[in-house]
Amino acid sequence: MREGVTPRVLIVGGELGHVRKARELGLDVVHVQFPDQYDRGHWPYVEQALLLDYGDVERLLPPARALHEAYPFQAAVSLFELGLLPAARINEALGLGGESVATVELLRDKWRMRRHLAAKGISPVAAAIGRRTRDVREFAEAHGLPVVVKPVRESGSLGVFRVRNAADVDAVAERFRSLDDGHWAAGDLSGAGSFDEFLMEEFLDGPEISVETLTFDGRHVVVAVTDKECGGPGFVELGHAQPSGCSAATLREVRHLVTDFLDAVGLRDGPGHTEVKLTSRGPRIVESHNRVGGDRINELTEIAYGVDMERYALGAGLGVVEPLTTSPAPRGGAAVRFLTPEPGRVVAVSGVDAVRADPACVDLRLTVRPGSQVPPLTWNEDKVGHVVARGATATEAVAHSRRLAAAIRIRTEPVA
């Protein structure tokens, strides 16, 4: 970067807060966004905008190249699942460095990831591709029940089913294919054909955690480990907490596994969010993404460790943030609890003002009001809000988050 020249970054997709943070870092912003998700709220933070369906990468590349020629940017980044591959493709086409297309594809495609890990002897998990009921039955006969059926590419616990018994085996392929009938908005799915086939995996017992990392030129720094609570009919995440309550020995084993994994997939720069099951046979990789974890994990990391991972994701390599050299020490506890009322039409909501006034409450968001529809809890986007709480420890923060979430009353009635 020449002295006196303001770094410019191209941000693919994401939230308004991402472009705002980039401007706060002193970056000029070129923003690629769906037309219906860009409005005047972006104007103070964006120098140039390219409005189109950026999921169509072949359509995106020519105007991105033209923008680069007129307003050169030093990197393309994305903090949003659907933008990761387009950002990598732009960087590759323009010779800007950044995460390789091969690495991003490996992390997006869970079947390729499983085969890649198996070849390297890392985190062995039995897995296969299926397309029909017979495939599930044969996999269950070979590996025993329960097994897990899930999309090859999607995230957010979408379409993840636990097959517990013979009745589930007979029904799961049809249930999976029925997801194709969903009315998905732009940005909901990672790609067309998401439900043409499914991934079958052996069931991994034990609790689930996620490991939040930042990588600087191939050097991985574990920023935080998140304890997770999952539930509902699938694996929907109901709550998170930091710092992790795992033993020091378990955390050491997890750190080694995750850094070996990140080396194996070739991650060189930026954030990582790696989900791990603590099984009776040791920790196993569930999946990973080269982005900051969703479901308020970045907020928890800011509270518990004082690190805004989104700022690092946006500014790393542009001279506006200093690389971390070691894992940060925790400064307190943080937890989020998600709001999951009974499905139906919302009749009344109460308790919101009292919760917001509580000293333990950091953030409360609610997406429903009287008259809104609450869908059945099938994936992470079906949750209707959350409460983020702080505490002196993670245990205290979890207790506060549960107490505050319980104080918000969302009464529903069945829809005729």
C-alpha positions as CSV (number, residue, x, y, z in Angstrom):
1,M,0.0,0.0,0.0
2,R,1.4,3.4,-1.0
3,E,1.8,5.9,1.8
4,G,-1.2,8.2,1.9
5,V,-3.4,6.0,-0.1
6,T,-6.6,4.9,1.7
7,P,-7.1,1.1,1.5
8,R,-10.2,0.1,-0.4
9,V,-12.1,-3.2,0.2
10,L,-14.9,-4.9,-1.8
11,I,-17.4,-6.4,0.6
12,V,-19.7,-9.0,-0.9
13,G,-23.1,-9.2,0.8
14,G,-23.6,-9.2,4.5
15,E,-25.2,-6.7,6.9
16,L,-25.2,-2.9,7.1
17,G,-23.0,-3.2,10.2
18,H,-20.2,-4.8,8.1
19,V,-19.8,-1.8,5.8
20,R,-20.1,0.5,8.8
21,K,-17.3,-1.3,10.5
22,A,-15.1,-1.1,7.4
23,R,-15.6,2.7,7.3
24,E,-14.8,2.9,11.0
25,L,-11.5,1.1,10.2
26,G,-10.7,3.8,7.7
27,L,-11.4,1.7,4.6
28,D,-13.1,2.9,1.4
29,V,-15.9,0.5,0.6
30,V,-17.1,-1.0,-2.7
31,H,-20.2,-3.0,-1.8
32,V,-21.8,-5.9,-3.8
33,Q,-25.3,-6.6,-2.6
34,F,-28.7,-7.9,-3.6
35,P,-30.7,-4.9,-4.9
36,D,-33.5,-5.4,-2.4
37,Q,-31.0,-5.4,0.5
38,Y,-29.4,-2.1,-0.3
39,D,-30.9,1.2,0.7
40,R,-30.1,4.8,1.8
41,G,-28.8,3.5,5.1
42,H,-25.7,2.2,3.3
43,W,-24.9,5.6,1.6
44,P,-22.7,7.1,4.3
45,Y,-20.4,4.1,4.3
46,V,-20.2,3.0,0.6
47,E,-18.1,4.7,-2.1
48,Q,-19.4,2.5,-5.0
49,A,-22.1,-0.2,-5.1
50,L,-22.8,-3.1,-7.5
51,L,-26.3,-4.3,-7.1
52,L,-27.1,-7.8,-8.5
53,D,-27.6,-11.4,-7.6
54,Y,-24.0,-12.1,-6.6
55,G,-24.7,-15.8,-6.1
56,D,-24.4,-15.9,-9.9
57,V,-20.6,-15.7,-9.9
58,E,-20.2,-15.7,-13.7
59,R,-22.4,-12.7,-14.0
60,L,-20.6,-11.0,-11.1
61,L,-17.1,-11.2,-12.3
62,P,-17.2,-8.9,-15.4
63,P,-18.7,-5.9,-13.5
64,A,-16.4,-6.6,-10.5
65,R,-13.4,-6.4,-12.8
66,A,-14.7,-3.2,-14.4
67,L,-15.2,-1.7,-10.9
68,H,-11.7,-2.7,-9.9
69,E,-10.3,-1.0,-13.0
70,A,-12.1,2.2,-12.1
71,Y,-11.9,2.1,-8.3
72,P,-9.1,-0.4,-7.5
73,F,-9.6,-2.4,-4.3
74,Q,-7.0,-4.3,-2.4
75,A,-9.1,-7.3,-1.4
76,A,-12.6,-8.8,-1.7
77,V,-14.1,-10.1,1.5
78,S,-17.4,-11.4,2.8
79,L,-18.7,-12.1,6.2
80,F,-21.8,-13.8,4.8
81,E,-22.0,-17.5,3.8
82,L,-23.3,-16.9,0.3
83,G,-20.6,-14.3,-0.3
84,L,-17.6,-16.4,0.5
85,L,-17.1,-18.1,-2.8
86,P,-17.8,-15.0,-4.9
87,A,-15.2,-13.1,-2.9
88,A,-12.7,-15.8,-3.4
89,R,-13.5,-16.0,-7.1
90,I,-13.0,-12.2,-7.4
91,N,-9.7,-12.3,-5.6
92,E,-8.5,-15.1,-7.8
93,A,-9.6,-13.5,-11.0
94,L,-7.9,-10.2,-10.1
95,G,-4.8,-11.6,-8.5
96,L,-5.5,-10.1,-5.1
97,G,-4.6,-13.0,-2.9
98,G,-7.0,-13.9,-0.1
99,E,-8.5,-17.3,0.6
100,S,-8.2,-19.7,-2.3
101,V,-11.2,-20.9,-4.2
102,A,-10.1,-24.5,-3.5
103,T,-10.2,-23.9,0.3
104,V,-13.6,-22.1,0.2
105,E,-15.1,-24.9,-1.9
106,L,-13.6,-27.6,0.4
107,L,-15.3,-25.9,3.4
108,R,-18.6,-25.4,1.6
109,D,-18.9,-29.0,0.4
110,K,-19.2,-31.3,3.5
111,W,-18.8,-34.5,1.4
112,R,-15.5,-33.3,-0.2
113,M,-14.4,-32.1,3.3
114,R,-15.0,-35.6,4.8
115,R,-13.1,-37.3,2.0
116,H,-10.2,-34.9,2.3
117,L,-10.0,-35.4,6.1
118,A,-10.2,-39.2,5.7
119,A,-7.3,-39.1,3.2
120,K,-5.2,-37.2,5.8
121,G,-6.2,-39.3,8.8
122,I,-7.9,-36.3,10.6
123,S,-11.1,-36.6,12.5
124,P,-12.4,-39.9,11.0
125,V,-16.2,-40.0,10.5
126,A,-18.1,-42.5,8.4
127,A,-20.0,-40.7,5.7
128,A,-21.6,-41.3,2.2
129,I,-23.8,-39.6,-0.3
130,G,-27.4,-40.6,-0.6
131,R,-30.3,-39.9,-2.9
132,R,-33.1,-42.3,-1.9
133,T,-34.5,-44.3,1.1
134,R,-32.5,-47.4,0.1
135,D,-29.2,-45.4,0.5
136,V,-30.2,-44.4,4.1
137,R,-31.2,-48.0,4.9
138,E,-27.9,-49.4,3.6
139,F,-25.8,-46.8,5.5
140,A,-27.7,-47.5,8.7
141,E,-27.2,-51.3,8.3
142,A,-23.4,-50.7,7.8
143,H,-22.9,-48.1,10.6
144,G,-25.8,-48.6,13.0
145,L,-28.4,-46.2,14.3
146,P,-28.7,-43.3,14.9
147,V,-27.3,-41.7,11.8
148,V,-27.5,-38.1,10.6
149,V,-28.8,-36.9,7.2
150,K,-28.0,-33.4,6.1
151,P,-27.4,-31.2,3.0
152,V,-24.1,-31.3,1.4
153,R,-23.7,-27.5,1.3
154,E,-26.2,-25.7,3.5
155,S,-25.6,-24.2,7.0
156,G,-27.8,-22.9,9.8
157,S,-29.0,-26.4,10.8
158,L,-31.2,-26.4,7.7
159,G,-32.4,-29.8,6.7
160,V,-30.4,-31.7,9.4
161,F,-32.2,-34.9,10.5
162,R,-31.4,-37.5,13.1
163,V,-32.4,-41.0,12.0
164,R,-33.2,-42.9,15.2
165,N,-35.2,-45.9,14.0
166,A,-36.6,-47.8,11.1
167,A,-39.6,-45.5,10.8
168,D,-37.2,-42.5,10.4
169,V,-35.2,-44.4,7.8
170,D,-38.3,-44.9,5.7
171,A,-39.4,-41.2,6.0
172,V,-36.2,-39.2,6.0
173,A,-35.4,-39.2,2.2
174,E,-39.0,-37.9,1.5
175,R,-38.7,-35.3,4.3
176,F,-35.4,-34.1,2.9
177,R,-36.7,-33.8,-0.7
178,S,-39.7,-31.9,0.6
179,L,-37.4,-29.0,1.6
180,D,-37.2,-28.3,-2.1
181,D,-40.8,-27.0,-1.9
182,G,-39.7,-24.2,0.5
183,H,-40.0,-20.6,-0.6
184,W,-36.5,-19.5,-0.2
185,A,-35.4,-15.9,-0.4
186,A,-32.2,-14.7,-2.1
187,G,-29.4,-15.5,0.2
188,D,-31.1,-18.4,2.1
189,L,-29.4,-21.2,0.2
190,S,-25.8,-21.8,-0.7
191,G,-26.6,-23.0,-4.1
192,A,-29.2,-24.4,-6.6
193,G,-29.8,-28.1,-6.2
194,S,-29.2,-28.1,-2.4
195,F,-31.7,-31.0,-1.9
196,D,-30.9,-33.1,-5.0
197,E,-28.7,-35.4,-2.7
198,F,-27.9,-35.6,0.9
199,L,-24.9,-36.5,3.1
200,M,-25.2,-39.4,5.5
201,E,-22.9,-39.5,8.5
202,E,-22.5,-41.6,11.6
203,F,-24.0,-40.0,14.6
204,L,-21.5,-38.2,16.8
205,D,-22.4,-38.4,20.5
206,G,-21.5,-35.9,23.1
207,P,-21.9,-32.1,23.5
208,E,-21.1,-29.7,20.7
209,I,-18.8,-26.7,20.8
210,S,-17.4,-24.3,18.2
211,V,-13.9,-22.9,17.9
212,E,-13.5,-19.3,16.8
213,T,-10.2,-18.6,15.1
214,L,-8.3,-15.9,13.3
215,T,-5.5,-16.9,10.8
216,F,-2.7,-14.6,9.8
217,D,-0.6,-15.8,6.9
218,G,-1.1,-19.5,7.9
219,R,-0.7,-18.9,11.6
220,H,-3.9,-19.9,13.5
221,V,-4.9,-18.1,16.7
222,V,-7.8,-19.6,18.8
223,V,-9.8,-16.6,19.9
224,A,-12.6,-18.4,21.8
225,V,-14.3,-21.7,22.3
226,T,-18.1,-21.5,22.4
227,D,-20.3,-24.0,24.4
228,K,-23.5,-24.7,22.5
229,E,-26.9,-26.0,23.4
230,C,-28.9,-27.6,20.6
231,G,-32.4,-28.9,20.6
232,G,-35.7,-29.0,18.7
233,P,-36.6,-31.7,16.2
234,G,-33.1,-31.4,14.6
235,F,-30.0,-29.6,15.7
236,V,-31.2,-26.1,16.1
237,E,-29.0,-24.0,18.3
238,L,-30.8,-22.7,21.4
239,G,-28.0,-21.0,23.3
240,H,-24.3,-20.3,23.3
241,A,-21.8,-19.3,26.0
242,Q,-18.2,-18.1,26.4
243,P,-15.7,-18.9,27.8
244,S,-16.1,-22.6,27.4
245,G,-16.5,-24.7,30.5
246,C,-14.5,-27.6,29.0
247,S,-11.5,-28.9,30.9
248,A,-8.0,-27.7,30.1
249,A,-7.1,-31.1,28.8
250,T,-10.1,-31.2,26.4
251,L,-9.4,-27.7,25.2
252,R,-5.8,-28.6,24.4
253,E,-7.0,-31.6,22.4
254,V,-9.6,-29.5,20.6
255,R,-7.1,-26.8,19.8
256,H,-4.7,-29.3,18.2
257,L,-7.5,-30.9,16.2
258,V,-8.8,-27.6,14.9
259,T,-5.4,-26.2,13.9
260,D,-4.5,-29.5,12.2
261,F,-7.8,-29.3,10.4
262,L,-7.3,-25.7,9.3
263,D,-3.8,-26.6,8.0
264,A,-5.3,-29.6,6.1
265,V,-7.9,-27.5,4.3
266,G,-5.4,-24.8,3.5
267,L,-6.8,-21.8,5.4
268,R,-4.3,-19.0,5.2
269,D,-6.0,-15.8,6.3
270,G,-9.1,-14.5,8.1
271,P,-11.7,-15.9,10.4
272,G,-12.7,-19.5,11.0
273,H,-15.8,-21.0,12.7
274,T,-15.3,-24.7,13.3
275,E,-18.0,-26.9,14.9
276,V,-16.7,-29.9,17.0
277,K,-18.5,-32.7,18.8
278,L,-16.8,-34.0,22.0
279,T,-17.5,-37.7,21.4
280,S,-16.7,-40.7,23.6
281,R,-13.9,-41.4,21.1
282,G,-12.5,-37.9,21.3
283,P,-13.3,-34.6,19.5
284,R,-14.5,-34.8,15.9
285,I,-15.0,-32.1,13.3
286,V,-18.7,-31.5,12.4
287,E,-18.1,-28.7,9.8
288,S,-16.3,-25.5,9.4
289,H,-16.6,-22.1,7.6
290,N,-14.1,-19.4,6.7
291,R,-16.2,-16.7,8.3
292,V,-17.1,-15.5,11.8
293,G,-19.7,-17.7,13.5
294,G,-23.3,-16.6,13.3
295,D,-26.0,-16.5,16.0
296,R,-24.4,-13.7,17.9
297,I,-21.1,-15.5,18.5
298,N,-19.1,-12.3,17.5
299,E,-21.0,-10.3,20.2
300,L,-20.1,-13.0,22.8
301,T,-16.4,-12.9,21.8
302,E,-16.4,-9.1,22.1
303,I,-17.9,-9.3,25.6
304,A,-15.9,-12.3,26.9
305,Y,-12.5,-11.5,25.2
306,G,-12.6,-8.0,23.9
307,V,-12.1,-9.1,20.3
308,D,-14.3,-8.0,17.4
309,M,-13.6,-10.8,14.9
310,E,-15.5,-9.0,12.2
311,R,-13.0,-6.1,12.3
312,Y,-10.2,-8.5,11.8
313,A,-12.0,-10.2,8.9
314,L,-12.5,-6.9,7.2
315,G,-9.1,-5.3,7.9
316,A,-6.6,-8.1,8.1
317,G,-3.8,-7.6,5.5
318,L,-4.8,-4.0,4.8
319,G,-2.6,-2.4,7.5
320,V,-5.6,-1.3,9.7
321,V,-5.6,-4.0,12.4
322,E,-2.6,-5.5,14.2
323,P,-2.5,-9.3,14.0
324,L,-3.0,-11.3,17.2
325,T,0.0,-13.1,18.4
326,T,-1.6,-15.2,21.2
327,S,-5.0,-16.3,22.3
328,P,-6.7,-13.5,24.4
329,A,-7.5,-14.1,28.1
330,P,-11.2,-14.0,29.0
331,R,-12.5,-10.8,30.7
332,G,-15.8,-12.2,31.9
333,G,-18.7,-14.3,30.7
334,A,-21.2,-13.9,27.9
335,A,-24.2,-15.9,26.8
336,V,-27.1,-15.8,24.3
337,R,-30.5,-17.4,24.6
338,F,-32.8,-17.7,21.6
339,L,-36.5,-17.1,21.7
340,T,-38.5,-20.1,20.4
341,P,-42.2,-19.7,21.3
342,E,-44.9,-22.2,20.3
343,P,-45.7,-22.1,16.6
344,G,-48.8,-20.1,15.6
345,R,-50.1,-16.6,15.4
346,V,-48.7,-14.2,18.0
347,V,-51.4,-12.9,20.2
348,A,-49.4,-10.9,22.8
349,V,-45.8,-10.0,23.7
350,S,-44.8,-8.8,27.1
351,G,-41.8,-8.3,29.3
352,V,-39.6,-6.6,26.7
353,D,-39.1,-3.2,28.4
354,A,-38.2,-4.9,31.8
355,V,-35.6,-7.1,30.1
356,R,-34.0,-4.3,28.2
357,A,-33.7,-2.3,31.5
358,D,-32.0,-5.2,33.3
359,P,-28.3,-4.5,34.0
360,A,-27.3,-8.0,32.8
361,C,-29.0,-7.5,29.3
362,V,-26.6,-6.5,26.6
363,D,-28.9,-6.9,23.6
364,L,-32.5,-8.0,23.0
365,R,-33.9,-8.5,19.5
366,L,-37.4,-9.6,18.7
367,T,-38.7,-10.2,15.2
368,V,-42.4,-10.8,15.9
369,R,-45.3,-8.8,17.2
370,P,-49.0,-9.5,17.6
371,G,-50.3,-10.8,14.3
372,S,-46.9,-12.3,13.3
373,Q,-46.6,-16.0,12.4
374,V,-44.2,-18.2,14.3
375,P,-43.1,-21.2,12.2
376,P,-42.3,-24.7,13.6
377,L,-38.7,-24.8,14.8
378,T,-36.8,-26.5,11.9
379,W,-33.7,-24.4,11.4
380,N,-31.9,-21.5,12.9
381,E,-33.9,-18.9,10.9
382,D,-37.1,-20.0,12.6
383,K,-36.0,-18.5,15.9
384,V,-37.8,-15.2,16.6
385,G,-35.2,-13.3,18.6
386,H,-32.5,-13.5,21.3
387,V,-31.2,-12.1,24.5
388,V,-27.5,-11.5,25.0
389,A,-26.4,-11.4,28.7
390,R,-23.1,-10.7,30.5
391,G,-21.8,-12.1,33.8
392,A,-18.7,-12.4,35.8
393,T,-18.4,-16.0,34.5
394,A,-20.0,-18.0,31.7
395,T,-22.2,-19.8,34.3
396,E,-23.5,-16.5,35.6
397,A,-24.1,-15.2,32.0
398,V,-26.0,-18.3,31.1
399,A,-28.2,-18.0,34.2
400,H,-28.9,-14.4,33.3
401,S,-29.7,-15.2,29.7
402,R,-32.2,-18.0,30.7
403,R,-33.8,-15.7,33.2
404,L,-34.2,-12.8,30.8
405,A,-35.5,-15.0,28.0
406,A,-38.1,-16.6,30.3
407,A,-39.3,-13.1,31.2
408,I,-40.3,-12.4,27.6
409,R,-43.8,-13.8,27.1
410,I,-44.7,-14.5,23.6
411,R,-48.3,-16.0,23.5
412,T,-49.4,-17.7,20.4
413,E,-52.6,-19.4,19.2
414,P,-52.9,-22.1,16.6
415,V,-53.6,-21.1,13.0
416,A,-56.8,-22.6,11.7
